[in-house]
Amino acid sequence: MNTRDLQAFVEVIDSGSMVRAAAKLHLTQPGLTRRVQNLETTLGVPLLDRQSKPLKPTGAGKEVYGLARAVLRSVDDLLAVAAPGSEPAGELKIGVPPFLSELALETPIDRLRAAFPRLTLRVTAAWSPALLERAMRAEVDAAVVMTPTTVALPETVTATLLAVQPTVIVAARTLELLRKSGNAGKARGVPRFTLAELARYPWVLSQDGCGMRTALGRALGAASLRFEIAVEAFGSELQLSLVARGVGLGIVTPKQLAASAYKDALQIVEAPEFSGGLNVWLVHGTLPGRLMRPLALLRETLVDALAQTDNQ
């Protein structure tokens, strides 16, 4: 079995396109197609669903993809052992949630590129549950995931706590229903509500899978309270624009609120029954030796970046 055939198949799945994969590997498209067909002939099964766009693996192809990536990582490790002292090369695949890509990823990437110029970084964004699954299946080398503070991670991954990210509930200053609440009270000038009072209003949140939405859903569900979504919207600024217009309540990090163009139209709402903090973890499975130093630098720079985010 030719490792170049494995590399071609993995690149096709990663790229979702024969054209993009051929360009990445500096091959002609017919040359790339032959390599994938060689692998299919060797294994005796079709690996690609050629009717889907973007290209997707068949059931057998999904299994072969994971095994092929493991083989290619082992080859990289073997080459690294044969050249002791050489700098890490190959790929480092990192999965991050949207929160991190918005606030805290630029410096870690800059430092990784400066320290390991021969290492190709591939950064993908997704919600934490999907990222955790991808890390467990070795589809990414490492992932940053956000979970409610009450949720434990699987023992099958190595997890390092990077930070505890605070969150705040926000509402439009003009939201009349909040002003009429007779039970609210105030703490340090911040309107204070019970979860039952807040459950009367709809929410503007990210899609299912977002750590903030998960934490809120768990709290309302545990109290058997209504959880109504007015709008699912991607991106904190779009969400805050909707909250500012009175569409519903929202949840953001203090940093996102401070940076928003809509901050003056919003107020923080305190809910003592709701602990909305999120644990930020770096998770990974068994890693090849060549990635241990880059991962250590990634972990260090992420801790610093998240700490700066909290202090700003």
Buried (B, 14 or more C-beta within 10 A) or exposed (E): EEEEBBBBBBBBBBBEBBEBBBBBBEBEEEEBBBBBBBBBEEBEBBBBEEEEEEBBBBEBBBEBBBEBBEBBBEBBBEEBEEEEEEBBBBBBBBBBBBBBBBBBBEEBBEBBEEBBEEBEBEBBBBBBBBBBBBBBEBBBBBBBBBBBEEBEBEEEBBBBEBBEBEBBBBBBEEBEEBEEBEEBEEEEEEBBBBBBBBBEBBBBBBEEBBBBBBBBBBBBEEBEBEBEBBBBBEEBBEBBBBBBBBBBBBBBBBBBBEBBEBBEBBBBBBBEEBEBBBBBBBBBBEBBEBBEBBBEBBBEBBBBBBEEBBEE
